[in-house]
Amino acid sequence: MPYTHRLPRHTLALIALGAALCAPAQATSPIEPTASAALQGQQAVGQGLLRVWGFEVYGASLWAAPGFDAQRFAAQRFGLELHYRRAFSGRDIAQRSIDEMRGIGALTPEQATRWQQAMGALFPDVAPGDRILGLHVPGSGARFYLNGRLLGEIADEGFSARFFGIWLSPATSQPRLREALIAQVRR
């Protein structure tokens, strides 16, 4: 009778984890170099204007495929474009985004730090007339475009869902803007 050795469960779990980490990553969708390529198959389904204390901050447009379900936004590919009416530093945009994300739900200190650093490194300063398109890609994360050209990607699904929740979550701080963005889609 051959000798068989049983490994403890925790050892098997570590072996499985090591194999998963060494396995090739799942293919994500290719990163489109332009906003128009990223929005192929999408259509404008809603738009609104953010005003704060009477000042226009940005116009927002939601781009999605037919049948977009606003209640399940995180499970679908879509784009959200902001057309800035005022100048902001990329650092301020990143900080405001973290504040808004916290308003939707608690973030761990590690998430807040990691996400703010990622946005701070990626988001440029904007001037009136600049457009930033954020593209939510389920299974991959968020891609960003400035005036039609690729800025980069934050490859974190949790970040992407929370970031786009700033506008699309029922817990948003701007419910009128959310309603304007999703008014024409089936809910």
C-alpha positions in Angstrom: 0.0 0.0 0.0 1.5 3.3 -1.0 2.2 5.9 1.6 0.0 9.0 1.4 0.5 12.1 3.4 -2.4 14.4 4.3 -1.6 18.0 4.4 -3.3 20.2 7.0 -6.1 22.3 5.6 -4.3 25.6 6.1 -1.4 24.3 4.1 -3.7 23.3 1.2 -5.3 26.8 1.4 -1.8 28.4 1.2 -0.9 26.2 -1.8 -4.2 27.1 -3.6 -3.6 30.8 -2.8 -0.1 30.7 -4.2 -1.3 28.9 -7.4 -4.0 31.6 -7.8 -1.5 34.4 -7.4 0.9 32.8 -9.9 -1.8 31.9 -12.5 -2.1 34.3 -15.4 -4.5 37.1 -14.7 -7.9 37.0 -16.4 -8.0 39.1 -19.6 -9.6 42.4 -19.1 -11.1 44.3 -22.0 -8.6 46.2 -24.0 -8.0 49.8 -23.0 -9.4 52.1 -25.7 -7.0 55.1 -26.5 -9.8 57.6 -27.0 -13.1 58.5 -25.4 -15.0 57.9 -28.6 -13.7 54.4 -28.9 -14.5 53.7 -25.2 -18.1 54.9 -25.7 -18.7 52.8 -28.8 -22.1 51.1 -28.5 -23.2 53.6 -25.8 -25.6 56.4 -26.1 -26.3 59.5 -24.0 -29.1 58.6 -21.7 -29.2 61.5 -19.3 -27.6 64.8 -18.5 -27.7 67.4 -15.7 -25.9 70.3 -14.2 -24.3 70.5 -10.8 -24.7 73.9 -9.2 -23.3 74.8 -5.8 -24.5 78.0 -4.1 -25.7 79.1 -7.5 -22.4 78.6 -9.3 -22.3 76.1 -12.2 -19.6 73.5 -11.4 -20.0 71.0 -14.3 -22.4 69.5 -16.7 -22.7 65.7 -16.5 -23.7 63.2 -19.1 -24.4 59.5 -18.6 -23.5 57.2 -21.6 -24.8 53.6 -21.5 -26.0 50.8 -23.7 -29.7 50.3 -24.3 -31.3 48.6 -21.3 -29.1 50.2 -18.7 -30.4 49.5 -15.2 -29.7 52.3 -12.8 -30.3 50.1 -9.8 -27.5 47.7 -10.9 -25.1 50.4 -12.3 -22.0 48.7 -10.9 -22.7 45.5 -12.9 -22.8 47.3 -16.3 -20.3 49.2 -18.5 -21.1 52.9 -18.9 -19.4 56.3 -19.1 -20.0 59.4 -17.1 -18.6 62.6 -18.6 -18.1 65.9 -16.7 -17.8 69.1 -18.6 -16.2 71.5 -16.3 -17.4 75.1 -15.9 -14.8 76.1 -13.4 -11.1 75.4 -12.8 -10.1 72.8 -10.2 -6.8 71.2 -9.2 -6.6 67.4 -9.7 -5.7 67.1 -6.0 -8.9 68.9 -5.1 -11.0 66.7 -7.4 -9.4 63.6 -5.7 -10.1 65.0 -2.2 -13.7 65.9 -3.0 -14.2 62.4 -4.6 -13.1 60.7 -1.4 -15.4 63.0 0.7 -18.3 62.1 -1.6 -17.4 58.3 -1.5 -17.4 58.5 2.3 -20.9 60.0 2.2 -22.2 56.9 0.4 -20.7 54.5 2.9 -17.7 54.0 5.2 -14.2 53.6 3.7 -11.4 51.9 5.5 -8.4 54.2 6.1 -6.4 52.0 3.8 -9.0 52.3 1.0 -9.2 56.1 1.4 -5.5 56.5 1.3 -4.9 54.1 -1.6 -7.8 55.6 -3.7 -6.9 59.2 -3.0 -3.3 58.6 -4.0 -4.4 56.8 -7.2 -6.8 59.7 -8.1 -4.3 62.3 -7.2 -1.7 60.8 -9.5 -4.1 60.4 -12.3 -6.5 63.4 -12.3 -5.2 66.5 -13.9 -5.9 70.1 -13.1 -9.0 71.2 -15.2 -10.0 74.5 -16.7 -13.4 75.7 -17.8 -14.3 73.7 -21.0 -12.3 70.6 -20.1 -14.1 67.3 -20.2 -13.3 64.2 -18.1 -14.9 60.9 -19.1 -14.9 58.2 -16.5 -15.6 54.7 -17.9 -16.8 52.0 -15.5 -15.7 48.6 -16.8 -17.0 45.7 -14.7 -14.3 43.2 -13.9 -11.6 45.7 -14.5 -12.2 49.1 -12.8 -12.3 52.7 -14.0 -10.7 54.3 -17.0 -10.4 58.1 -17.4 -10.1 60.3 -20.4 -9.3 64.1 -20.6 -10.7 65.9 -23.6 -11.0 62.6 -25.5 -7.6 61.2 -24.7 -6.7 58.4 -22.3 -5.4 59.5 -18.9 -5.2 56.0 -17.4 -6.9 53.4 -15.4 -7.5 52.6 -11.7 -7.8 48.8 -11.9 -10.0 48.3 -8.8 -13.6 47.2 -9.1 -14.4 48.4 -5.6 -13.0 51.8 -6.3 -14.9 52.0 -9.6 -18.3 51.1 -8.1 -17.9 53.5 -5.2 -16.5 56.3 -7.4 -19.4 56.2 -9.9 -21.8 55.9 -6.9 -21.0 59.5 -6.3 -23.5 60.2 -9.1 -25.5 57.0 -9.4 -26.0 55.6 -5.9 -29.4 56.3 -4.3 -27.2 57.6 -1.4 -25.6 60.4 -3.5 -25.4 63.9 -2.0 -26.9 65.2 -5.3 -30.2 63.3 -5.8 -31.5 65.8 -8.4 -28.5 65.4 -10.5 -28.8 61.6 -10.2 -32.4 61.8 -11.3 -31.5 63.9 -14.3 -28.8 61.4 -15.3 -31.1 58.4 -15.1 -34.4 59.9 -16.0 -34.5 58.3 -19.5 -33.4 54.8 -18.5 -35.6 52.0 -17.3 -35.2 51.5 -13.6 
